[in-house]
């Protein structure tokens, strides 16, 4: 069975080893600790996927917060982090007006590509 057909059959699936949407009740640190126990040298476990609200930029030092999370995750044995910082409103606007978001990159089932191909 292909990944795409599996995804179609299960509407409530998660991206890689990450919790399903709405199931991350204990926060980023707990998720990072859970995913870090995977045996990454033996399998391609997938990235720790962070869906961050753009309001994180309003923290006094957002880079140090994310750097601390990343350092701890990698010290625990984690292998890959994928961080997304974009609002739902921006994504909806990009669908309606892609010409306004030429720098936005879309990731769909491990495929990366620009929203507006040149």
Secondary structure, DSSP 8 states (H G I E B T S, - for coil): --HHHHHHH-TT--STTS--TT---S-HHHHHHHHHTS-TTTS----EEEEE-GGGGGSTTHHHHHHHHHHHHHHTT---EEEEE--HHHHHHHHH-GGG-TT-EEEETTEEEESS--
